[in-house]
Amino acid sequence: MNETVVCVVGNVATAPVYRELAAGPSLRFRLAATARYWDREKSAWTDGHTNFFTVWANRQLAANAMASVEVGQPLVVQGRLKVRTDGREGQQQWASADIDATAIGHDLSRGTAVFRRAAKPEPPAAANRAEPDWATPRPPDTGESTDDQQAAEPVTVT
């Protein structure tokens, strides 16, 4: 697989949009990542260019992110980068950088967080069934008893 995996640190720029689809839950939001550099002339940190990414999350990651992510929060997002270009006839072409997220978390260098494990959905209750009888059944007694045909006694091995 020749996929471009990226890790982006930035701030949530738009409110997350959550949807229940036939394939499962889906979530998207925009992430703003601004480069910062030390300006020697001003002796201060200066903001550089801001890149915006559309982050897509699916299934359980989407549900957990919806409960955890708000606008303005600092996040670390890891996932597959997909750059799309599109344009309509007579209009200028545009490019979009999307991240198909595999992991999303808060940037703990800028704050604290409390982790709560998501509740697992309970499996459907199985009908109570009797334990199967795994013992080997004895052959039917024919009424004839000889020294060669003795009932097998269980042997205890210690």
C-alpha positions in Angstrom: 0.0 0.0 0.0 1.5 3.3 -1.1 -0.5 5.6 1.2 0.7 8.9 2.6 0.3 8.7 6.4 0.5 12.0 8.2 0.4 13.3 11.7 -1.0 16.8 12.0 -1.1 19.0 15.1 -3.6 21.8 15.0 -6.9 23.4 16.3 -10.5 22.4 15.5 -11.7 25.1 13.1 -15.3 24.0 12.5 -18.0 22.3 14.5 -17.9 18.5 13.9 -20.7 17.2 11.7 -21.9 13.7 12.7 -24.0 11.5 10.4 -25.4 8.0 10.7 -24.9 6.3 7.4 -25.7 2.8 6.2 -22.0 1.8 6.5 -21.9 3.2 10.1 -21.3 6.6 11.8 -19.2 9.3 10.0 -17.8 12.5 11.3 -16.0 15.4 9.7 -14.5 18.7 10.8 -11.8 21.2 9.7 -8.5 21.3 11.4 -6.3 24.4 11.2 -2.5 23.8 11.5 -0.4 27.0 11.7 3.4 26.9 11.4 5.2 29.0 14.0 8.8 30.2 13.7 11.2 32.4 15.8 11.6 35.8 14.2 15.1 36.9 15.1 14.5 40.6 14.2 11.5 40.9 16.5 12.8 38.3 19.1 9.4 36.8 19.2 7.4 33.8 17.8 5.5 34.6 14.7 2.7 32.8 13.0 3.4 31.4 9.5 1.0 30.0 6.9 -2.1 28.2 8.1 -3.0 24.9 6.4 -6.6 23.6 6.6 -7.5 19.9 6.5 -10.8 18.2 6.4 -10.7 15.4 8.9 -12.9 12.3 8.3 -13.6 9.7 11.0 -15.7 6.6 10.7 -17.3 4.0 12.9 -16.3 4.0 16.6 -13.7 6.7 16.1 -16.5 9.0 14.7 -18.8 8.4 17.7 -16.0 8.9 20.2 -14.7 12.0 18.5 -18.2 13.5 18.4 -18.4 13.2 22.2 -14.9 14.6 22.7 -14.1 17.3 20.1 -15.2 20.9 20.2 -14.2 24.0 18.2 -10.9 25.6 19.3 -9.5 22.5 21.0 -5.9 21.5 20.1 -5.7 18.0 18.5 -3.3 15.6 17.1 -4.7 13.7 14.1 -3.1 10.8 12.4 -4.4 9.3 9.2 -4.1 8.9 5.4 -3.7 12.1 3.4 -5.8 12.5 0.3 -5.4 15.6 -1.9 -8.3 16.2 -4.2 -8.5 18.7 -7.0 -11.8 19.8 -8.5 -13.3 22.6 -10.5 -16.5 23.5 -12.3 -16.6 24.7 -15.9 -15.7 28.3 -16.2 -14.4 28.5 -12.6 -11.1 28.2 -11.1 -9.8 24.8 -9.9 -9.4 24.2 -6.2 -7.6 21.7 -4.1 -8.7 20.0 -0.8 -6.5 18.2 1.6 -8.5 15.5 3.4 -7.3 13.2 6.2 -9.0 9.8 6.7 -8.3 9.6 10.4 -7.1 6.5 12.1 -6.4 8.2 15.5 -7.5 11.5 17.0 -6.4 12.8 20.4 -6.1 16.0 22.4 -2.7 17.8 22.4 -1.6 17.3 26.0 1.3 19.8 25.6 -1.4 22.5 25.7 -3.8 21.2 28.3 -5.1 18.2 30.2 -7.7 15.5 29.4 -9.5 12.7 31.2 -9.8 9.5 29.3 -13.0 7.4 29.6 -13.2 4.1 27.9 -16.2 3.8 25.6 -18.9 1.3 26.6 -18.9 -1.8 24.4 -22.3 -2.7 23.0 -23.6 -5.8 24.8 -23.9 -8.9 22.6 -27.4 -10.3 22.2 -28.3 -12.7 25.0 -27.9 -16.4 23.9 -30.6 -18.8 24.8 -29.8 -21.0 27.8 -28.7 -24.4 26.5 -27.8 -27.5 28.4 -24.2 -28.5 28.5 -23.5 -31.1 25.8 -22.8 -34.6 26.9 -19.1 -35.1 25.8 -18.8 -38.6 27.4 -18.4 -41.5 25.0 -21.6 -43.5 25.2 -21.2 -47.2 26.2 -22.1 -49.8 23.6 -25.5 -51.3 24.3 -25.5 -54.3 26.6 -26.3 -57.5 24.7 -26.7 -59.6 27.8 -23.7 -61.8 27.0 -20.8 -61.6 29.3 -17.4 -63.0 28.5 -14.0 -62.5 29.9 -12.9 -60.8 26.6 -15.7 -58.3 26.7 -15.4 -56.4 30.0 -16.8 -52.9 30.5 -14.1 -50.3 30.3 -13.5 -48.7 33.6 -12.3 -45.1 33.6 -8.6 -44.7 34.5 -7.4 -41.9 36.7 -4.0 -40.5 35.8 -2.2 -38.5 38.4 
